[in-house]
Amino acid sequence: MAKKKQFAILGLGRFGSSVAYTLTNMGYDVLAVDSNEERVEEVSKEVTHAVQANVTSEKNLQALGIRNFDVVIVAIGEDIQASIMATILVKDMGVEHVVVKSQDKMHGEVLKRIGADRVIFPEWDMGCRVAHNLATTNILDYIELSPEYSLAEVSVPTKMVGKTPQELDLRAKYGVTVLAIKRGNDINISPKANAQFHKSDVLIVVGKQGDINRLEELNS
Ligand code: ATP
């Protein structure tokens, strides 16, 4: 069996602690680090290891064995300098995948330039998802892949029920590709062109934002 991924979370504000709790609940070993004693104490009740340390110190990161982790999440928002410093140190230590929470666009640009493998804008991303969910009746979840393309979870529009992707000519007419069909607890990955859509199916689709929104037109 493949070795389970090891995660370290540096900074335990709302975002960092949410990532730490979720990964722990998914069965992963998590090292959670914060300079604030109370935060560490709070999180230590839930995660495998919680340690109080300043993560802008190379010595501290070495003592924590940070270079042995597969993924390190830097979740420090307000202190931009500390976020940048921690990212540089962790990348220099050779951590393969470093994910960093960004405070704003400028901070995000800097993080990308210093080698962050993924930059996350939690408030912005959540805002986009909520807006799409509110504005349309069938979009359940929404993830922006690039400024142009998105991945969305949509309830099957009424006019698609009983039809197949081939009959509807979804890719040519609507510019969207169905990656998977969720039906109850089952998921049909990469459905065939003749797979029939059922009422209550949830589709995972990829396409341009405008095209995904146009699926709404297929609701009568
Ligand atoms: P959120 O929005 O996720 O609640 P935030 O963006 O407001 O958080 P902060 O509160 O600035 O982020 O930082 C998150 C955590 O990072 C705090 O608990 C803080 O104590 C911790 N932190 C800040 N600087 C350091 C540092 N140098 N070393 C370790 N932890 C730090």
Residues whose N, C-alpha, C, O or C-beta is under 5 A from the ligand:
A	BS01	ATP	G11 L12 G13 R14 F15 G16 V33 D34 S35 N36 R39 A53 N54 V55 T56 A75 I76 G77 E78 D79 A82
